[in-house]
């Protein structure tokens, strides 16, 4: 009896399915319909409904946002630490380059035979000469009394416009304005430009070109900075200034 009931239930279910898939005009389709296929289709619709994402509650959204903020704060902290580390390395390299250039300048002066003479070794006439002013100015540089040195170098430029020491005076004025607080990078740039333009065959030109490139970098013009640094590398490949310019240029590229 139970078996007969199940058979009857199955027949009734197939009858209901057949009724549901009748053609629009009420006639039964000519092609037989697989009842199992219809059941699988219905089950597929139910499965698709179950797969739809459940909308998060307000508390869940808030928790997700809070977690994201914490992640961003950690990432920011890491990046900030890296920036500080790079800034420290940059300042160290900058000071190291400055010391190298000062050493180059010292050796260059020795090669040119322009060792400083103390002021008390100069005669009254020599003190006010171009050479005397320059030696006094360099004595102030060595003593790190840059304001007095700048005054003497500027006096040389104004008093002896065609003098032999004018390019050296321009070089040191540019250096002082570049390194001594408060800095005046624009004045430094102007003196370096005048020097490399008017005295292109001077012994200090490789250093002046390299430092001019560095000044342009400090002024925020990387393109011009690389132009002058590359010029040193191309025109004076064996000079110490070229090696320093190459190191500095690599950091900017």
MODELLER restraints for C-alpha pairs under 7 A, 6 or more apart:
rsr = mdl.restraints
at = mdl.atoms
rsr.add(forms.Gaussian(group=physical.xy_distance, feature=features.Distance(at['CA:14:A'], at['CA:35:A']), mean=6.59, stdev=0.5))
rsr.add(forms.Gaussian(group=physical.xy_distance, feature=features.Distance(at['CA:17:A'], at['CA:35:A']), mean=6.94, stdev=0.5))
rsr.add(forms.Gaussian(group=physical.xy_distance, feature=features.Distance(at['CA:22:A'], at['CA:28:A']), mean=4.93, stdev=0.5))
rsr.add(forms.Gaussian(group=physical.xy_distance, feature=features.Distance(at['CA:22:A'], at['CA:29:A']), mean=6.27, stdev=0.5))
rsr.add(forms.Gaussian(group=physical.xy_distance, feature=features.Distance(at['CA:23:A'], at['CA:29:A']), mean=5.99, stdev=0.5))
rsr.add(forms.Gaussian(group=physical.xy_distance, feature=features.Distance(at['CA:109:A'], at['CA:115:A']), mean=6.40, stdev=0.5))
rsr.add(forms.Gaussian(group=physical.xy_distance, feature=features.Distance(at['CA:116:A'], at['CA:135:A']), mean=5.51, stdev=0.5))
rsr.add(forms.Gaussian(group=physical.xy_distance, feature=features.Distance(at['CA:116:A'], at['CA:138:A']), mean=6.92, stdev=0.5))
rsr.add(forms.Gaussian(group=physical.xy_distance, feature=features.Distance(at['CA:116:A'], at['CA:139:A']), mean=6.63, stdev=0.5))
rsr.add(forms.Gaussian(group=physical.xy_distance, feature=features.Distance(at['CA:117:A'], at['CA:135:A']), mean=6.35, stdev=0.5))
rsr.add(forms.Gaussian(group=physical.xy_distance, feature=features.Distance(at['CA:119:A'], at['CA:136:A']), mean=6.22, stdev=0.5))
rsr.add(forms.Gaussian(group=physical.xy_distance, feature=features.Distance(at['CA:126:A'], at['CA:132:A']), mean=5.06, stdev=0.5))
rsr.add(forms.Gaussian(group=physical.xy_distance, feature=features.Distance(at['CA:127:A'], at['CA:133:A']), mean=6.05, stdev=0.5))
rsr.add(forms.Gaussian(group=physical.xy_distance, feature=features.Distance(at['CA:130:A'], at['CA:156:A']), mean=6.21, stdev=0.5))
rsr.add(forms.Gaussian(group=physical.xy_distance, feature=features.Distance(at['CA:130:A'], at['CA:160:A']), mean=6.99, stdev=0.5))
rsr.add(forms.Gaussian(group=physical.xy_distance, feature=features.Distance(at['CA:130:A'], at['CA:165:A']), mean=6.88, stdev=0.5))
rsr.add(forms.Gaussian(group=physical.xy_distance, feature=features.Distance(at['CA:133:A'], at['CA:152:A']), mean=6.05, stdev=0.5))
rsr.add(forms.Gaussian(group=physical.xy_distance, feature=features.Distance(at['CA:133:A'], at['CA:156:A']), mean=6.95, stdev=0.5))
rsr.add(forms.Gaussian(group=physical.xy_distance, feature=features.Distance(at['CA:134:A'], at['CA:153:A']), mean=6.66, stdev=0.5))
rsr.add(forms.Gaussian(group=physical.xy_distance, feature=features.Distance(at['CA:137:A'], at['CA:149:A']), mean=4.37, stdev=0.5))
rsr.add(forms.Gaussian(group=physical.xy_distance, feature=features.Distance(at['CA:137:A'], at['CA:152:A']), mean=5.56, stdev=0.5))
rsr.add(forms.Gaussian(group=physical.xy_distance, feature=features.Distance(at['CA:137:A'], at['CA:153:A']), mean=6.36, stdev=0.5))
rsr.add(forms.Gaussian(group=physical.xy_distance, feature=features.Distance(at['CA:138:A'], at['CA:149:A']), mean=6.76, stdev=0.5))
rsr.add(forms.Gaussian(group=physical.xy_distance, feature=features.Distance(at['CA:140:A'], at['CA:146:A']), mean=6.36, stdev=0.5))
rsr.add(forms.Gaussian(group=physical.xy_distance, feature=features.Distance(at['CA:140:A'], at['CA:148:A']), mean=6.53, stdev=0.5))
rsr.add(forms.Gaussian(group=physical.xy_distance, feature=features.Distance(at['CA:140:A'], at['CA:149:A']), mean=5.19, stdev=0.5))
rsr.add(forms.Gaussian(group=physical.xy_distance, feature=features.Distance(at['CA:141:A'], at['CA:149:A']), mean=5.97, stdev=0.5))
rsr.add(forms.Gaussian(group=physical.xy_distance, feature=features.Distance(at['CA:146:A'], at['CA:176:A']), mean=6.69, stdev=0.5))
rsr.add(forms.Gaussian(group=physical.xy_distance, feature=features.Distance(at['CA:150:A'], at['CA:173:A']), mean=5.88, stdev=0.5))
rsr.add(forms.Gaussian(group=physical.xy_distance, feature=features.Distance(at['CA:153:A'], at['CA:169:A']), mean=4.85, stdev=0.5))
rsr.add(forms.Gaussian(group=physical.xy_distance, feature=features.Distance(at['CA:153:A'], at['CA:173:A']), mean=6.59, stdev=0.5))
rsr.add(forms.Gaussian(group=physical.xy_distance, feature=features.Distance(at['CA:156:A'], at['CA:166:A']), mean=6.39, stdev=0.5))
rsr.add(forms.Gaussian(group=physical.xy_distance, feature=features.Distance(at['CA:156:A'], at['CA:169:A']), mean=6.86, stdev=0.5))
rsr.add(forms.Gaussian(group=physical.xy_distance, feature=features.Distance(at['CA:157:A'], at['CA:166:A']), mean=5.49, stdev=0.5))
rsr.add(forms.Gaussian(group=physical.xy_distance, feature=features.Distance(at['CA:157:A'], at['CA:169:A']), mean=6.82, stdev=0.5))
rsr.add(forms.Gaussian(group=physical.xy_distance, feature=features.Distance(at['CA:167:A'], at['CA:195:A']), mean=5.70, stdev=0.5))
rsr.add(forms.Gaussian(group=physical.xy_distance, feature=features.Distance(at['CA:167:A'], at['CA:199:A']), mean=6.73, stdev=0.5))
rsr.add(forms.Gaussian(group=physical.xy_distance, feature=features.Distance(at['CA:170:A'], at['CA:191:A']), mean=5.52, stdev=0.5))
rsr.add(forms.Gaussian(group=physical.xy_distance, feature=features.Distance(at['CA:170:A'], at['CA:192:A']), mean=6.95, stdev=0.5))
rsr.add(forms.Gaussian(group=physical.xy_distance, feature=features.Distance(at['CA:170:A'], at['CA:195:A']), mean=6.32, stdev=0.5))
rsr.add(forms.Gaussian(group=physical.xy_distance, feature=features.Distance(at['CA:171:A'], at['CA:191:A']), mean=6.81, stdev=0.5))
rsr.add(forms.Gaussian(group=physical.xy_distance, feature=features.Distance(at['CA:171:A'], at['CA:192:A']), mean=6.29, stdev=0.5))
rsr.add(forms.Gaussian(group=physical.xy_distance, feature=features.Distance(at['CA:171:A'], at['CA:195:A']), mean=6.89, stdev=0.5))
rsr.add(forms.Gaussian(group=physical.xy_distance, feature=features.Distance(at['CA:171:A'], at['CA:208:A']), mean=6.95, stdev=0.5))
rsr.add(forms.Gaussian(group=physical.xy_distance, feature=features.Distance(at['CA:173:A'], at['CA:188:A']), mean=7.00, stdev=0.5))
rsr.add(forms.Gaussian(group=physical.xy_distance, feature=features.Distance(at['CA:173:A'], at['CA:191:A']), mean=6.89, stdev=0.5))
rsr.add(forms.Gaussian(group=physical.xy_distance, feature=features.Distance(at['CA:174:A'], at['CA:187:A']), mean=6.85, stdev=0.5))
rsr.add(forms.Gaussian(group=physical.xy_distance, feature=features.Distance(at['CA:174:A'], at['CA:188:A']), mean=3.97, stdev=0.5))
rsr.add(forms.Gaussian(group=physical.xy_distance, feature=features.Distance(at['CA:174:A'], at['CA:189:A']), mean=6.79, stdev=0.5))
rsr.add(forms.Gaussian(group=physical.xy_distance, feature=features.Distance(at['CA:174:A'], at['CA:191:A']), mean=5.26, stdev=0.5))
rsr.add(forms.Gaussian(group=physical.xy_distance, feature=features.Distance(at['CA:174:A'], at['CA:192:A']), mean=5.86, stdev=0.5))
rsr.add(forms.Gaussian(group=physical.xy_distance, feature=features.Distance(at['CA:175:A'], at['CA:188:A']), mean=6.62, stdev=0.5))
rsr.add(forms.Gaussian(group=physical.xy_distance, feature=features.Distance(at['CA:177:A'], at['CA:183:A']), mean=5.46, stdev=0.5))
rsr.add(forms.Gaussian(group=physical.xy_distance, feature=features.Distance(at['CA:177:A'], at['CA:184:A']), mean=5.09, stdev=0.5))
rsr.add(forms.Gaussian(group=physical.xy_distance, feature=features.Distance(at['CA:177:A'], at['CA:185:A']), mean=6.33, stdev=0.5))
rsr.add(forms.Gaussian(group=physical.xy_distance, feature=features.Distance(at['CA:177:A'], at['CA:187:A']), mean=6.53, stdev=0.5))
rsr.add(forms.Gaussian(group=physical.xy_distance, feature=features.Distance(at['CA:177:A'], at['CA:188:A']), mean=5.19, stdev=0.5))
rsr.add(forms.Gaussian(group=physical.xy_distance, feature=features.Distance(at['CA:178:A'], at['CA:184:A']), mean=6.16, stdev=0.5))
rsr.add(forms.Gaussian(group=physical.xy_distance, feature=features.Distance(at['CA:178:A'], at['CA:185:A']), mean=5.40, stdev=0.5))
rsr.add(forms.Gaussian(group=physical.xy_distance, feature=features.Distance(at['CA:178:A'], at['CA:188:A']), mean=5.49, stdev=0.5))
rsr.add(forms.Gaussian(group=physical.xy_distance, feature=features.Distance(at['CA:185:A'], at['CA:215:A']), mean=6.57, stdev=0.5))
rsr.add(forms.Gaussian(group=physical.xy_distance, feature=features.Distance(at['CA:189:A'], at['CA:212:A']), mean=6.33, stdev=0.5))
rsr.add(forms.Gaussian(group=physical.xy_distance, feature=features.Distance(at['CA:189:A'], at['CA:215:A']), mean=6.41, stdev=0.5))
rsr.add(forms.Gaussian(group=physical.xy_distance, feature=features.Distance(at['CA:192:A'], at['CA:208:A']), mean=6.18, stdev=0.5))
rsr.add(forms.Gaussian(group=physical.xy_distance, feature=features.Distance(at['CA:192:A'], at['CA:212:A']), mean=6.09, stdev=0.5))
rsr.add(forms.Gaussian(group=physical.xy_distance, feature=features.Distance(at['CA:196:A'], at['CA:205:A']), mean=6.06, stdev=0.5))
rsr.add(forms.Gaussian(group=physical.xy_distance, feature=features.Distance(at['CA:196:A'], at['CA:208:A']), mean=6.90, stdev=0.5))
rsr.add(forms.Gaussian(group=physical.xy_distance, feature=features.Distance(at['CA:196:A'], at['CA:209:A']), mean=6.98, stdev=0.5))
rsr.add(forms.Gaussian(group=physical.xy_distance, feature=features.Distance(at['CA:206:A'], at['CA:232:A']), mean=5.85, stdev=0.5))
rsr.add(forms.Gaussian(group=physical.xy_distance, feature=features.Distance(at['CA:206:A'], at['CA:236:A']), mean=6.71, stdev=0.5))
rsr.add(forms.Gaussian(group=physical.xy_distance, feature=features.Distance(at['CA:206:A'], at['CA:241:A']), mean=5.97, stdev=0.5))
rsr.add(forms.Gaussian(group=physical.xy_distance, feature=features.Distance(at['CA:207:A'], at['CA:241:A']), mean=5.52, stdev=0.5))
rsr.add(forms.Gaussian(group=physical.xy_distance, feature=features.Distance(at['CA:209:A'], at['CA:228:A']), mean=5.77, stdev=0.5))
rsr.add(forms.Gaussian(group=physical.xy_distance, feature=features.Distance(at['CA:209:A'], at['CA:229:A']), mean=6.86, stdev=0.5))
rsr.add(forms.Gaussian(group=physical.xy_distance, feature=features.Distance(at['CA:209:A'], at['CA:232:A']), mean=6.32, stdev=0.5))
rsr.add(forms.Gaussian(group=physical.xy_distance, feature=features.Distance(at['CA:210:A'], at['CA:228:A']), mean=6.36, stdev=0.5))
rsr.add(forms.Gaussian(group=physical.xy_distance, feature=features.Distance(at['CA:210:A'], at['CA:229:A']), mean=5.31, stdev=0.5))
rsr.add(forms.Gaussian(group=physical.xy_distance, feature=features.Distance(at['CA:210:A'], at['CA:232:A']), mean=6.30, stdev=0.5))
rsr.add(forms.Gaussian(group=physical.xy_distance, feature=features.Distance(at['CA:210:A'], at['CA:241:A']), mean=6.56, stdev=0.5))
rsr.add(forms.Gaussian(group=physical.xy_distance, feature=features.Distance(at['CA:210:A'], at['CA:245:A']), mean=5.72, stdev=0.5))
rsr.add(forms.Gaussian(group=physical.xy_distance, feature=features.Distance(at['CA:212:A'], at['CA:228:A']), mean=6.84, stdev=0.5))
rsr.add(forms.Gaussian(group=physical.xy_distance, feature=features.Distance(at['CA:213:A'], at['CA:224:A']), mean=6.87, stdev=0.5))
rsr.add(forms.Gaussian(group=physical.xy_distance, feature=features.Distance(at['CA:213:A'], at['CA:225:A']), mean=3.95, stdev=0.5))
rsr.add(forms.Gaussian(group=physical.xy_distance, feature=features.Distance(at['CA:213:A'], at['CA:226:A']), mean=6.43, stdev=0.5))
rsr.add(forms.Gaussian(group=physical.xy_distance, feature=features.Distance(at['CA:213:A'], at['CA:228:A']), mean=4.96, stdev=0.5))
rsr.add(forms.Gaussian(group=physical.xy_distance, feature=features.Distance(at['CA:213:A'], at['CA:229:A']), mean=5.45, stdev=0.5))
rsr.add(forms.Gaussian(group=physical.xy_distance, feature=features.Distance(at['CA:214:A'], at['CA:225:A']), mean=6.13, stdev=0.5))
rsr.add(forms.Gaussian(group=physical.xy_distance, feature=features.Distance(at['CA:216:A'], at['CA:222:A']), mean=6.67, stdev=0.5))
rsr.add(forms.Gaussian(group=physical.xy_distance, feature=features.Distance(at['CA:216:A'], at['CA:224:A']), mean=6.30, stdev=0.5))
rsr.add(forms.Gaussian(group=physical.xy_distance, feature=features.Distance(at['CA:216:A'], at['CA:225:A']), mean=4.95, stdev=0.5))
rsr.add(forms.Gaussian(group=physical.xy_distance, feature=features.Distance(at['CA:217:A'], at['CA:225:A']), mean=5.30, stdev=0.5))
rsr.add(forms.Gaussian(group=physical.xy_distance, feature=features.Distance(at['CA:226:A'], at['CA:249:A']), mean=6.22, stdev=0.5))
rsr.add(forms.Gaussian(group=physical.xy_distance, feature=features.Distance(at['CA:229:A'], at['CA:245:A']), mean=5.27, stdev=0.5))
rsr.add(forms.Gaussian(group=physical.xy_distance, feature=features.Distance(at['CA:229:A'], at['CA:246:A']), mean=7.00, stdev=0.5))
rsr.add(forms.Gaussian(group=physical.xy_distance, feature=features.Distance(at['CA:229:A'], at['CA:249:A']), mean=6.40, stdev=0.5))
rsr.add(forms.Gaussian(group=physical.xy_distance, feature=features.Distance(at['CA:232:A'], at['CA:242:A']), mean=5.38, stdev=0.5))
rsr.add(forms.Gaussian(group=physical.xy_distance, feature=features.Distance(at['CA:232:A'], at['CA:245:A']), mean=6.91, stdev=0.5))
rsr.add(forms.Gaussian(group=physical.xy_distance, feature=features.Distance(at['CA:233:A'], at['CA:242:A']), mean=4.67, stdev=0.5))
rsr.add(forms.Gaussian(group=physical.xy_distance, feature=features.Distance(at['CA:233:A'], at['CA:245:A']), mean=6.79, stdev=0.5))
rsr.add(forms.Gaussian(group=physical.xy_distance, feature=features.Distance(at['CA:233:A'], at['CA:246:A']), mean=6.57, stdev=0.5))
rsr.add(forms.Gaussian(group=physical.xy_distance, feature=features.Distance(at['CA:236:A'], at['CA:242:A']), mean=6.15, stdev=0.5))
